[in-house]
Amino acid sequence: MIIVSALALLALVVLGIWAFGGALARFFGGLLIISSLWSLVLVVLAPTIWPFLYLGIGLSLWLFGHWHYAVKYHIWKTPLACRVFAFRALRIIDPTRHRARIR
């Protein structure tokens, strides 16, 4: 009985990630980018590494959200994401490379 409920919970989590994961990743990635840029502005006199780390995590989340959208719908959400994934290093993981490019 516990195994069945654990598998049902796992299936619910996977469906939730598939349904809302891309939008949530783009939203929270954008928030993290904005907050890290704001903290870079505020901490000009005493620079630390943390805003740069948060900026990298935010950019990664934002890119993952757009990649998730492209995997799901086979089209890019924004032209900026299309341009970013057109770079040579990211072209390998471009899910739309044999399809239409932008929405």
PyMOL commands that set and color helices and strands:
alter all, ss='L'
color gray80, all
select helices_A, chain A and resi 2-42+50-73+79-84+91-93
alter helices_A, ss='H'
color red, helices_A
deselect
rebuild
show_as cartoon
